[in-house]
Amino acid sequence: MADNEKTPQDNNIKKAESEAKTSDQANNELDDDGLYYDNTAGTIFSADSEAETGSTKAAKKTSKKQQKQADSGKTGKKKPVIFIIVAVVVVAVLVGVFFLVKNNMPSGDSTESTYPTDENGQQYATDLKGNKIDSLKDNDGNIVSAGVEELINHVPADIKDIKVENDNGSFELLSETPTETSTDESGKEVTTTKETQYSLKGYEDAPLASGMPDAVANDAAAVTTTNIVDINGKNIEEYGLDKPRATVTVTFANKNKRTITVGSEAPDSAGTYIMVDGDKAIYLVANESVDSFLYKPMALLDPSVTTAAEDSSDGTPKTVTISGTNFKDTLEFKANDDTTVSTAHYKMTAPVSCFVNVANGSTVLESLRSVTANEVVAYKPSSDTMSKYGLSTSNPYAKIVAKFGDGTITLYSSKPKTEKTEAATGTSEDGSSSTTETTTEYAYIYNPSTNIIYKIDTTKIPWVNTSFEDMVFEYVIKADEASIKTIEVTADGKTSKFDLSTETKKDKDGNETKTTTVKSGKNTIETSKFDIFFQNLESATVANVKTSNVSGSPDLTVKITYNTDKEPDTYTFYKGETGKYNFSVDGKTILGSVFDTYVNKIIEDAPKLAKGEDVTAI
């Protein structure tokens, strides 16, 4: 505002200033650092007194200003002064508030252009409506701070109870800061303050979300304004204060109660409108200083669906069962204990016996520890609540039971749903805004151990959408060469047999080297030739998974025996749809299909290799 520019209230203020001119020096208190309050506005703000919270310069100024105004007979809301001794942490908090005030002070270069001046050339401050308000000035009469007020100035340890009512419901947070008395070396009793403990009324035995109760308590304990909107509090409906988004009642240990009314957000992210204790003045505060008052009640409960394993050995399951209406057959898995196939981490034991897809198995079966949901939606749900969220323990859409070394995890899932969200991406050349639509799939999960229903993205619970087809091993044959004793390939009534023997040697440094010798009858097969054949044999991946009963005679049979106590594996291949062969690993059930290029190559190369002839890679 220009130096000579007057606000609409100047004429009314001028007379009052003239009458009070002789008493201004008495009302303006000089501080040690050369700053003093201009108290000519005759306004009492809703700040707590210094004595309630401890000693810092900012708190002293607020308290002294109130006392000066009270002694001068000025009207306004007076706060009770209750002297208490507080912990050192209070001082730290108030020092932070002091620096907040200092950091919000305009620089010396901007004071003349920021504030108007009266007929005597003295700067004065106004609220956003033009009403004159108190300010903090330097020795030259320049305003360095106005509108920054400590409406509530406590620490969380002072709080006993916080009641919040908002558009999402209501909750009551109970707070207790225990103390412990001990005797020091001199025999003197020493009282130590312990960590503040919170509980949610009605959910006392439920685990609380880390940091969430603290956020509410921190916001409720200290309220510092960034600006005064209207000291007279007119037209509160313009600021959403007639129908507040939240009403917060804070009860402190000294039985003092404070009420915070949260209105709407100001334009251009300028802050949020609030009122305190029914005071008619309307203030602006930073959005983040009141955002916790808008929490959903369930947001204060811990969203951890499962916990982490304390021992790394308990991070992977020993057995897993996946069932539900989403699955034709119950899927059963166990950790792979077969030393002849080190590639696979798990084995499927039902509905068929086979190794598990490496990538999908790890994703699905190792996704059960440290799972965190988007939010908690219900605690100790009734049968009606379970039904509301599409959950059932007797006939679930999906259920998983996983046994770990440190316990068992059981989870139930609803049928997944999708929700769309739009996010602004910018403005086009014609000035219209553009948005991007994102689709997210989620499900509701019930954990009987916590007795909580959670909402969670399905990317965090891949077992809900998995299938038998996804979990079948991606390779047809994948045995470790060092564990193989013989390979027999039978086609067209002829069998080619290869005997493998592995010799392990150590060099002078103790390093082991393994040499495999391959024979077919009396022929010793060159290692390089056998390596090509063996790589071809293990290169086939499953084209598609399907199950059916075996019928007819196989066109190709591959039998592998091992140099361990493991029973032989026999793989059989049958003519399938055009360009493919169906295969079985047990001779009873078709597990999937492979391309005929692979089968034909094995049939062609086995007898050639048995004679010592060259073979080529697929």
MIVO-374307 format. One line per 4 residues: number of its first residue (from 1); their letters; for each residue x, y, z of C-alpha. Coordinates in Angstrom, 1 decimal, decimal comma. Layout:
% MIVO-374307
NUM) a) X/Y/Z; ...
//
This chain:
% MIVO-374307
1) madn) 0,0/0,0/0,0; 1,4/3,4/-0,9; 2,6/5,8/1,8; -0,3/8,2/1,5
5) ektp) -3,0/5,7/0,8; -5,7/5,6/3,5; -8,0/2,6/4,2; -11,8/3,1/4,6
9) qdnn) -11,4/3,0/8,3; -8,9/5,9/8,5; -11,5/8,6/9,4; -12,9/6,5/12,2
13) ikka) -9,4/5,6/13,5; -8,0/9,2/13,2; -10,2/10,5/16,0; -9,5/7,7/18,3
17) esea) -5,8/8,0/17,7; -5,9/11,8/18,4; -7,6/11,2/21,7; -5,2/8,4/22,7
21) ktsd) -2,1/10,2/21,4; -1,0/11,3/24,8; -1,3/7,8/26,2; 0,3/5,9/23,3
25) qann) 3,7/5,8/25,0; 2,2/4,1/28,0; 0,5/1,6/25,8; 3,5/0,9/23,6
29) eldd) 5,9/-1,3/25,4; 9,6/-1,3/24,4; 11,4/-4,6/24,5; 15,1/-5,4/25,0
33) dgly) 15,6/-5,9/21,3; 14,1/-2,5/20,3; 10,7/-3,9/19,3; 7,5/-2,7/20,8
37) ydnt) 3,8/-3,3/20,4; 1,5/-0,7/18,9; -1,6/-1,4/21,1; -3,7/1,4/19,7
41) agti) -6,1/-0,9/17,9; -7,7/-1,8/21,2; -7,9/-5,5/20,4; -7,4/-8,4/22,7
45) fsad) -6,3/-11,6/20,8; -7,0/-15,1/21,9; -3,4/-16,0/22,8; -2,6/-18,1/25,9
49) seae) -0,6/-16,3/28,5; 3,1/-16,8/28,9; 2,6/-18,5/32,3; 0,6/-21,4/30,8
53) tgst) 3,5/-22,6/28,7; 6,9/-21,2/29,7; 9,2/-18,4/28,9; 10,2/-17,1/25,5
57) kaak) 10,3/-13,6/24,1; 7,3/-14,1/21,8; 5,1/-15,5/24,6; 6,2/-12,6/27,0
61) ktsk) 5,1/-10,0/24,4; 1,7/-11,5/24,0; 1,2/-11,8/27,8; 2,5/-8,3/28,5
65) kqqk) 0,2/-6,8/25,8; -2,8/-8,5/27,3; -2,0/-7,2/30,8; -1,4/-3,6/29,5
69) qads) -4,7/-3,6/27,7; -6,5/-5,0/30,8; -4,9/-2,4/33,1; -5,9/0,4/30,7
73) gktg) -9,5/-0,6/30,9; -9,8/-1,7/27,2; -12,5/-4,0/26,3; -12,0/-7,4/24,9
77) kkkp) -11,7/-11,1/25,8; -9,4/-11,7/28,7; -7,7/-15,1/29,3; -7,1/-16,5/32,7
81) vifi) -3,4/-16,6/33,8; -2,5/-19,9/35,4; 1,1/-20,3/36,4; 2,5/-23,8/36,0
85) ivav) 6,0/-25,3/35,6; 6,5/-27,1/32,3; 9,1/-29,3/30,8; 12,2/-28,0/28,9
89) vvva) 10,6/-29,2/25,7; 8,0/-26,4/26,1; 10,8/-23,8/25,8; 12,0/-25,5/22,6
93) vlvg) 8,5/-25,3/21,1; 8,1/-21,7/22,0; 11,5/-20,8/20,6; 10,3/-22,3/17,3
97) vffl) 7,2/-20,1/17,5; 9,4/-17,1/18,1; 11,5/-17,8/15,0; 8,2/-18,3/13,1
101) vknn) 7,3/-14,8/14,0; 10,8/-13,4/13,2; 10,8/-15,2/9,8; 7,4/-13,7/8,9
105) mpsg) 8,6/-10,2/9,6; 8,8/-8,0/6,5; 12,3/-6,8/5,6; 13,3/-3,2/6,3
109) dste) 13,2/-2,4/2,6; 9,5/-3,4/2,4; 8,0/-1,9/5,5; 7,1/1,5/3,9
113) styp) 5,4/-0,1/0,9; 3,7/-2,8/3,0; 1,8/-0,8/5,6; -0,3/2,5/5,4
117) tden) 0,5/5,5/7,5; -1,7/7,8/9,5; -1,8/11,7/9,4; 1,2/11,7/11,7
121) gqqy) 3,2/9,5/9,3; 3,0/6,6/11,7; 2,6/3,1/10,2; -0,4/1,0/11,3
125) atdl) -1,5/-2,5/10,5; -4,9/-3,7/9,4; -6,6/-7,1/9,0; -7,6/-8,2/5,5
129) kgnk) -10,9/-6,3/5,8; -9,1/-3,0/6,6; -9,8/-3,0/10,3; -6,9/-1,7/12,4
133) idsl) -5,0/-4,3/14,4; -2,1/-4,4/16,8; 1,4/-4,7/15,5; 5,0/-5,1/16,5
137) kdnd) 7,3/-2,1/15,6; 11,0/-1,3/15,7; 12,6/1,8/17,2; 12,0/3,7/14,0
141) gniv) 8,2/3,1/14,1; 8,3/0,6/11,2; 6,0/-2,4/11,6; 7,9/-5,7/11,5
145) sagv) 5,1/-8,0/12,5; 1,3/-8,0/12,4; -1,4/-10,7/12,3; 0,9/-13,4/13,7
149) eeli) -0,8/-14,5/16,9; -0,3/-17,4/19,2; -3,9/-18,4/19,8; -3,0/-21,6/21,6
153) nhvp) 0,5/-22,2/22,9; 1,0/-25,5/24,6; 2,9/-28,7/24,1; 1,3/-32,1/23,4
157) adik) 2,3/-33,3/26,9; -0,2/-30,8/28,3; -3,1/-32,4/26,6; -5,6/-34,7/28,3
161) dikv) -8,3/-35,1/25,7; -9,0/-34,1/22,1; -12,5/-34,4/20,6; -12,9/-33,9/16,9
165) endn) -16,0/-33,7/14,8; -15,6/-33,4/11,0; -17,3/-34,4/7,8; -15,9/-37,9/8,1
169) gsfe) -17,3/-38,6/11,5; -16,0/-38,0/15,0; -13,3/-39,3/17,2; -11,9/-38,7/20,7
173) llse) -8,2/-39,0/21,3; -7,1/-39,7/24,9; -3,6/-38,6/26,0; -1,5/-39,5/29,0
177) tpte) 2,0/-38,5/29,8; 3,2/-40,7/32,6; 6,0/-39,7/35,0; 8,4/-41,7/37,0
181) tstd) 9,9/-40,7/40,4; 13,4/-41,9/41,3; 16,1/-40,9/43,7; 19,5/-39,6/42,5
185) esgk) 22,9/-40,2/44,1; 22,4/-37,4/46,6; 19,1/-38,8/47,8; 17,0/-36,2/46,1
189) evtt) 13,8/-37,3/44,4; 13,8/-36,7/40,6; 10,7/-36,9/38,4; 11,2/-38,0/34,8
193) tket) 8,5/-37,4/32,2; 7,9/-40,5/30,0; 6,7/-40,6/26,4; 3,2/-39,5/25,8
197) qysl) 0,7/-42,4/25,2; -2,4/-42,1/23,2; -5,6/-44,2/22,8; -8,7/-43,8/20,7
201) kgye) -11,9/-43,8/22,7; -13,9/-46,9/21,8; -10,8/-48,5/20,3; -8,6/-48,7/23,3
205) dapl) -7,2/-52,1/22,5; -6,6/-51,3/18,8; -3,1/-50,5/17,6; -2,8/-46,9/16,5
209) asgm) -1,1/-45,7/13,4; 2,5/-44,4/13,9; 2,6/-40,6/14,0; -1,1/-40,0/13,4
213) pdav) -2,1/-39,3/17,1; 1,0/-37,2/17,4; -0,1/-35,1/14,4; -3,5/-34,4/15,9
217) anda) -1,9/-33,5/19,3; 0,7/-31,3/17,8; -1,9/-29,3/15,8; -4,2/-29,1/18,8
221) aavt) -1,5/-28,0/21,2; -0,3/-25,0/19,3; -2,2/-22,6/16,9; -0,3/-19,7/15,4
225) ttni) -2,0/-17,5/12,8; -0,4/-16,3/9,6; -2,9/-13,4/9,2; -6,0/-11,8/10,7
229) vdin) -8,9/-11,9/8,2; -11,6/-9,9/10,0; -11,2/-8,9/13,7; -14,9/-8,2/13,8
233) gkni) -15,9/-11,6/12,5; -18,6/-10,5/10,0; -20,1/-12,8/7,4; -18,6/-16,1/8,8
237) eeyg) -20,5/-18,0/6,1; -18,1/-16,6/3,5; -15,3/-18,5/5,2; -17,1/-21,8/5,8
241) ldkp) -17,3/-21,2/9,5; -21,1/-21,3/9,8; -20,8/-25,0/8,7; -17,3/-25,8/9,8
245) ratv) -15,4/-28,7/8,3; -14,2/-29,6/11,8; -14,8/-28,6/15,4; -12,1/-29,5/17,8
249) tvtf) -12,3/-29,3/21,6; -9,0/-29,7/23,5; -8,9/-30,3/27,2; -5,6/-29,7/28,9
253) ankn) -4,3/-31,2/32,1; -5,0/-28,0/34,0; -8,7/-28,5/33,0; -8,6/-25,5/30,6
257) krti) -10,6/-26,2/27,5; -10,1/-24,7/24,0; -12,2/-24,9/20,9; -10,9/-24,6/17,4
261) tvgs) -13,4/-24,1/14,5; -12,0/-25,0/11,1; -13,6/-23,4/8,0; -12,8/-23,6/4,4
265) eapd) -9,5/-23,1/2,6; -8,6/-19,7/1,4; -8,0/-19,1/-2,4; -4,5/-19,6/-3,9
269) sagt) -3,4/-21,9/-1,1; -3,2/-18,9/1,3; -4,3/-21,1/4,3; -7,4/-22,1/6,2
273) yimv) -9,9/-19,9/8,0; -10,4/-20,6/11,7; -12,0/-19,2/14,8; -10,9/-20,1/18,4
277) dgdk) -13,0/-20,3/21,6; -16,0/-18,6/20,0; -14,0/-15,4/19,6; -15,6/-13,4/16,8
281) aiyl) -12,2/-12,8/15,1; -11,5/-14,8/11,9; -7,9/-15,9/11,3; -5,8/-17,6/8,7
285) vane) -3,5/-20,5/9,6; -1,3/-22,7/7,4; -3,3/-25,6/5,8; -1,0/-28,2/7,3
289) svds) -1,5/-26,9/10,8; -5,1/-28,1/10,8; -5,1/-30,9/8,3; -5,1/-33,6/11,0
293) flyk) -8,5/-32,3/12,2; -10,0/-33,6/9,0; -8,8/-37,2/9,5; -11,3/-40,0/9,2
297) pmal) -11,7/-41,7/12,6; -10,3/-45,0/11,3; -7,2/-43,1/9,9; -5,8/-43,2/13,5
301) ldps) -5,7/-47,0/13,5; -2,6/-48,8/12,3; -3,0/-49,8/8,6; -0,5/-52,6/8,9
305) vtta) -2,3/-55,7/7,6; 0,7/-58,0/8,5; 4,0/-57,5/10,4; 7,5/-58,0/9,3
309) aeds) 9,4/-61,1/10,3; 11,8/-60,6/13,2; 14,1/-63,2/11,8; 15,0/-63,2/8,1
313) sdgt) 14,5/-67,0/7,9; 10,8/-66,4/8,7; 10,4/-64,0/5,8; 9,4/-66,8/3,3
317) pktv) 6,5/-69,2/3,9; 6,9/-73,0/4,5; 3,4/-73,8/3,1; 0,7/-71,7/1,5
321) tisg) -2,9/-72,5/0,6; -5,0/-70,2/-1,7; -8,7/-70,9/-2,1; -12,1/-69,2/-2,6
325) tnfk) -14,7/-68,7/-5,2; -12,2/-67,1/-7,5; -10,3/-70,4/-7,8; -11,6/-73,6/-9,5
329) dtle) -9,4/-75,7/-7,3; -7,5/-75,0/-4,1; -3,9/-74,2/-4,8; -1,3/-75,6/-2,4
333) fkan) 2,4/-74,8/-2,3; 5,4/-75,6/-0,3; 9,0/-74,4/-0,3; 11,1/-76,3/-2,8
337) ddtt) 13,1/-79,0/-1,1; 14,2/-80,7/-4,3; 18,0/-80,2/-4,6; 17,9/-81,4/-8,3
341) vsta) 16,1/-78,2/-9,4; 17,7/-75,3/-7,8; 16,0/-72,8/-10,2; 12,6/-73,2/-8,6
345) hykm) 11,9/-71,7/-5,2; 8,5/-73,4/-4,6; 6,6/-76,5/-5,5; 2,9/-76,9/-6,2
349) tapv) 1,4/-79,9/-4,4; -2,3/-79,4/-5,5; -4,2/-79,6/-7,7; -1,2/-81,1/-9,5
353) scfv) 2,4/-81,7/-8,6; 4,9/-79,4/-10,4; 7,4/-76,7/-9,8; 6,2/-73,1/-9,4
357) nvan) 6,8/-70,3/-11,8; 9,9/-68,5/-10,5; 8,8/-64,9/-11,0; 5,1/-65,3/-10,2
361) gstv) 5,8/-67,6/-7,3; 8,1/-65,1/-5,6; 5,6/-62,2/-6,3; 2,6/-64,0/-4,9
365) lesl) 4,0/-66,2/-2,1; 6,5/-63,6/-0,8; 4,0/-60,7/-0,6; 2,6/-61,5/2,8
369) rsvt) 4,9/-59,8/5,3; 4,9/-56,1/6,1; 1,7/-55,4/4,1; 0,3/-51,9/4,6
373) anev) -3,2/-51,0/3,5; -4,5/-47,7/2,1; -6,7/-47,3/5,0; -8,6/-49,0/7,8
377) vayk) -12,4/-49,1/7,2; -13,8/-51,2/10,1; -12,7/-52,5/13,5; -14,3/-55,6/15,1
381) pssd) -16,8/-55,8/12,2; -20,2/-57,4/12,6; -21,5/-59,9/10,1; -23,5/-57,0/8,5
385) tmsk) -20,3/-55,0/8,1; -18,5/-57,9/6,6; -21,3/-58,4/4,1; -21,2/-54,6/3,3
389) ygls) -17,6/-54,9/2,2; -18,1/-58,2/0,3; -16,3/-60,3/2,8; -17,1/-63,8/4,1
393) tsnp) -15,0/-66,2/6,2; -17,2/-69,2/5,2; -17,4/-68,6/1,4; -14,7/-66,0/0,6
397) yaki) -13,8/-64,6/-2,9; -10,2/-65,4/-2,0; -8,5/-66,7/1,1; -4,8/-67,3/1,8
401) vakf) -3,3/-69,3/4,7; 0,5/-69,1/5,0; 2,6/-70,9/7,6; 5,9/-69,2/8,6
405) gdgt) 8,5/-70,2/11,1; 7,1/-67,6/13,5; 3,3/-68,2/13,0; 0,5/-68,4/10,5
409) itly) -1,1/-65,6/8,4; -4,7/-65,9/7,4; -6,4/-63,3/5,2; -9,7/-63,0/3,4
413) sskp) -10,4/-60,8/0,4; -13,5/-59,3/-1,3; -13,9/-59,3/-5,1; -11,7/-56,5/-6,4
417) ktek) -13,2/-53,2/-7,6; -11,9/-50,3/-9,6; -12,1/-46,6/-9,0; -11,1/-43,8/-11,3
421) teaa) -9,3/-40,6/-10,2; -8,6/-37,5/-12,2; -5,5/-35,4/-11,9; -4,8/-32,1/-13,5
425) tgts) -1,9/-32,2/-16,0; -1,8/-28,6/-17,2; -3,4/-26,0/-19,4; -3,7/-26,3/-23,1
429) edgs) -3,1/-23,4/-25,5; -6,8/-22,4/-25,6; -6,7/-22,0/-21,9; -8,7/-25,1/-21,0
433) sstt) -7,4/-27,4/-18,3; -6,4/-31,0/-19,1; -6,7/-34,0/-16,8; -5,5/-37,5/-16,8
437) ettt) -7,7/-40,3/-15,6; -6,1/-43,1/-13,6; -7,9/-46,4/-12,8; -6,9/-48,2/-9,6
441) eyay) -8,0/-51,7/-8,6; -8,6/-52,3/-4,9; -10,1/-54,9/-2,5; -11,2/-55,1/1,1
445) iynp) -9,1/-57,5/3,2; -10,1/-59,0/6,5; -7,4/-60,1/9,0; -9,0/-62,2/11,8
449) stni) -5,8/-61,7/13,9; -6,3/-57,9/14,1; -10,1/-58,1/13,6; -9,8/-55,3/11,1
453) iyki) -11,1/-54,7/7,6; -8,7/-52,8/5,3; -8,9/-51,2/1,9; -5,8/-52,0/-0,2
457) dttk) -4,6/-51,8/-3,8; -4,5/-55,2/-5,3; -0,9/-54,7/-6,4; 0,0/-55,3/-2,8
461) ipwv) -2,0/-58,5/-2,5; -1,2/-60,4/-5,8; -2,5/-63,7/-4,4; -6,1/-62,4/-4,8
465) ntsf) -5,8/-62,2/-8,6; -3,4/-65,1/-9,2; -4,4/-68,3/-10,9; -3,3/-71,9/-11,4
469) edmv) -2,1/-71,0/-14,9; 0,1/-68,2/-13,5; 1,7/-70,5/-10,9; 2,8/-73,4/-13,2
473) feyv) 6,6/-73,6/-13,8; 7,6/-71,8/-16,9; 10,0/-74,5/-18,1; 9,1/-78,1/-19,1
477) ikad) 12,4/-79,6/-18,0; 14,9/-77,8/-15,7; 17,1/-80,2/-13,8; 20,6/-79,4/-12,6
481) easi) 23,1/-81,2/-14,7; 25,4/-82,1/-11,8; 22,5/-84,1/-10,2; 21,6/-86,2/-13,3
485) ktie) 22,7/-89,8/-13,5; 21,0/-90,8/-16,8; 18,9/-89,3/-19,6; 16,8/-91,7/-21,7
489) vtad) 15,1/-90,3/-24,8; 12,5/-92,6/-26,5; 10,8/-91,9/-29,8; 9,5/-94,1/-32,6
493) gkts) 10,2/-97,2/-30,5; 13,9/-96,4/-30,1; 15,7/-95,2/-27,0; 18,9/-93,2/-26,8
497) kfdl) 20,5/-93,3/-23,3; 23,2/-91,0/-21,9; 25,1/-91,8/-18,7; 26,6/-88,8/-16,9
501) stet) 29,3/-88,9/-14,3; 30,7/-85,8/-12,6; 34,2/-85,7/-11,0; 35,1/-82,9/-8,5
505) kkdk) 38,7/-81,9/-8,2; 40,5/-79,2/-6,0; 43,4/-77,2/-7,1; 46,3/-76,2/-4,8
509) dgne) 44,4/-73,2/-3,6; 41,4/-75,3/-2,6; 39,2/-74,2/-5,5; 36,8/-76,9/-6,8
513) tktt) 36,3/-77,7/-10,4; 33,7/-80,1/-11,8; 34,1/-82,2/-14,9; 31,2/-84,1/-16,4
517) tvks) 31,8/-87,1/-18,6; 29,0/-88,3/-20,9; 28,7/-91,8/-22,4; 26,2/-93,5/-24,7
521) gknt) 26,9/-97,1/-24,6; 30,6/-97,4/-25,4; 30,8/-94,0/-27,0; 32,1/-91,1/-25,0
525) iets) 30,3/-87,9/-26,1; 32,2/-84,7/-26,5; 31,3/-82,2/-23,8; 30,6/-79,4/-26,3
529) kfdi) 28,2/-81,5/-28,3; 26,3/-82,7/-25,2; 26,1/-79,2/-23,8; 24,2/-78,1/-27,0
533) ffqn) 21,8/-81,0/-26,7; 21,3/-80,4/-23,0; 20,6/-76,7/-23,5; 18,1/-77,6/-26,2
537) lesa) 16,4/-80,1/-23,8; 16,0/-77,5/-21,0; 15,2/-74,5/-23,3; 11,5/-75,3/-23,8
541) tvan) 9,1/-72,9/-22,1; 5,5/-73,7/-21,6; 3,4/-72,2/-24,5; 0,2/-72,3/-22,5
545) vkts) -1,0/-74,0/-19,4; -4,0/-76,4/-19,6; -5,1/-79,4/-17,8; -6,7/-82,6/-19,1
549) nvsg) -6,3/-86,3/-18,8; -3,6/-88,1/-20,8; -4,9/-90,1/-23,8; -3,1/-92,1/-26,4
553) spdl) 0,6/-93,0/-26,6; 3,4/-90,4/-26,3; 5,4/-89,4/-29,4; 8,4/-88,5/-27,1
557) tvki) 9,4/-89,7/-23,6; 12,3/-88,2/-21,6; 13,2/-90,1/-18,5; 15,8/-88,6/-16,1
561) tynt) 17,3/-90,5/-13,2; 19,4/-88,8/-10,5; 22,4/-89,5/-8,4; 20,4/-88,7/-5,3
565) dkep) 17,6/-90,7/-3,6; 15,0/-88,8/-5,7; 12,6/-90,9/-7,8; 13,1/-90,6/-11,6
569) dtyt) 11,1/-87,9/-13,5; 9,4/-89,0/-16,7; 8,2/-86,3/-19,2; 5,8/-87,4/-22,0
573) fykg) 4,7/-85,5/-25,1; 1,5/-86,0/-27,1; 0,3/-84,6/-30,4; -1,8/-81,5/-29,6
577) etgk) -3,3/-78,7/-31,6; -1,5/-77,7/-34,8; 2,1/-76,8/-34,2; 2,1/-77,9/-30,6
581) ynfs) 2,6/-80,9/-28,4; 0,9/-81,5/-25,0; 3,1/-82,6/-22,2; 2,7/-84,4/-18,8
585) vdgk) 5,1/-84,7/-15,9; 3,3/-87,6/-14,2; 2,0/-89,6/-17,2; -1,6/-89,0/-16,1
589) tilg) -2,4/-85,3/-16,4; -1,7/-82,9/-19,3; -0,1/-79,8/-17,8; 0,4/-77,6/-20,9
593) svfd) 1,7/-77,4/-24,3; 5,0/-76,7/-26,1; 5,8/-75,8/-29,7; 6,5/-78,8/-32,0
597) tyvn) 9,9/-77,3/-33,0; 11,3/-78,2/-29,7; 9,9/-81,8/-29,6; 11,0/-82,5/-33,2
601) kiie) 14,5/-81,3/-32,5; 14,9/-83,6/-29,4; 13,6/-86,5/-31,4; 16,0/-85,8/-34,2
605) dapk) 19,1/-85,0/-32,2; 19,0/-87,8/-29,5; 20,0/-90,7/-31,8; 22,6/-88,5/-33,6
609) lakg) 24,3/-87,5/-30,4; 24,3/-91,1/-29,2; 26,5/-91,9/-32,2; 28,8/-89,0/-31,4
613) edvt) 27,5/-86,9/-34,3; 27,2/-83,1/-34,2; 24,0/-81,4/-33,1; 22,9/-77,8/-33,5
617) ai) 21,2/-75,4/-31,2; 17,5/-74,7/-31,6
//
